[in-house]
Amino acid sequence: MNRREFLETIALAAVVPTLAGQDPANEWGSPVFDLHFHLRPQPASNLAHLDGAGVTKANLLTRGGALDQVKTVQAAAPGRFTWFNSYDVTKADAEQVLTQAVKNGAQGFGEMKFHVAADGPELRRMYALAADLRVPILIHFQEVDHTPNEGTWSRGFAKVFESVLKAYPKTTFVGHADAFWANVSADYHDEAVYPTGPIKRGGVTDKWLGDYANLFGDMSAVSGTNAMSRDPQFTADFLKRHQDKLLFGSDCSCSDGHGAGYNNPAAPRMAGKCVARETLSLLKRSTSPVIFQKIVWGNAHRLLRIPA
């Protein structure tokens, strides 16, 4: 931690309430845990989004040597942040780095977003390690470019991932991103980033969430809110069926929890909106208060084995 970060931490600690001092029934009618929150450079930036969106706690997604940054953010707001760590899975020392991160306090692996196959040897090493360390692994599945020549991430989800679920029954998988959520519909064939229209029942994501105890769904990003906004009747049924397997996340880059600066070229309708707020609003109007609280609060604590 450098001098500027130290001074910022001290200043924030003086004005940011601890979790114990917050009203647990915030504007959403329930405390909210954001499973998918990418670590921002300065502590104040992390807290601005949480407080602006009405989020109680968040799970920081980091990569590599981020321990000092995590400690800075945690010191600024005690009790409000857990963290996951990721590392280039093509490197020989990936297992060593991620094991050390868990020893340092990381409670999972993620976001695992690399240009490799979902069932390839690089990620298989991580699946086995996650089982050994008894931590969840959060994976970004994407088959369609957002930008020219972007490439695929954890490719082959719909075709190969069931074999992974079977091969690693002791690994806790958390699915995320375009291919994971587009495949709630049985008629998806990698033709769009964010498909629209009514959901055709029987999609593999829906099926596997029901069939495999070790698969969970991270509802973050435009991919999550897009899937749940396509077909209200399907969404209500889906949330009810999988109420113990779904976890709220934001994956939002807006600066203030109200949409400032947010822009996703693949989803122009979301410009100037906060993904966290859009998803929370959608969930709140789509299900009961009991199921809503599970998805936005209880399930994450159960997954990470921490007190709620």
Stockholm file with secondary structure:
# STOCKHOLM 1.0

chainA/1-308         MNRREFLETIALAAVVPTLAGQDPANEWGSPVFDLHFHLRPQPASNLAHLDGAGVTKANLLTRGGALDQVKTVQAAAPGRFTWFNSYDVTKADAEQVLTQAVKNGAQGFGEMKFHVAADGPELRRMYALAADLRVPILIHFQEVDHTPNEGTWSRGFAKVFESVLKAYPKTTFVGHADAFWANVSADYHDEAVYPTGPIKRGGVTDKWLGDYANLFGDMSAVSGTNAMSRDPQFTADFLKRHQDKLLFGSDCSCSDGHGAGYNNPAAPRMAGKCVARETLSLLKRSTSPVIFQKIVWGNAHRLLRIPA
#=GR chainA/1-308 SS CCHHHHHHHHHHHHHSCCGGGSCSSCTTSSCCEEEEEECCSSHHHHHHHHHHHTCSEEEEEEESSCHHHHHHHHHHSTTSEEEEEECCTTSTTHHHHHHHHHHTTCCSEEEECCSSBTTSHHHHHHHHHHHHHTCCEEEECBCSCSSTTCCCBSBCHHHHHHHHHHHCTTSCEEEESHHHHHTTSTTCCSCCSSCCSCCCSCCHHHHHHHHCTTEEEECCHHHHHHHHHSCHHHHHHHHHHTTTTEECCCCCCCSSSSCTTCCCTTCGGGTTCCHHHHHHHHHHHHSCHHHHHIIIIIHHHHHHTCCC
#=GC SS_cons         CCHHHHHHHHHHHHHSCCGGGSCSSCTTSSCCEEEEEECCSSHHHHHHHHHHHTCSEEEEEEESSCHHHHHHHHHHSTTSEEEEEECCTTSTTHHHHHHHHHHTTCCSEEEECCSSBTTSHHHHHHHHHHHHHTCCEEEECBCSCSSTTCCCBSBCHHHHHHHHHHHCTTSCEEEESHHHHHTTSTTCCSCCSSCCSCCCSCCHHHHHHHHCTTEEEECCHHHHHHHHHSCHHHHHHHHHHTTTTEECCCCCCCSSSSCTTCCCTTCGGGTTCCHHHHHHHHHHHHSCHHHHHIIIIIHHHHHHTCCC
//
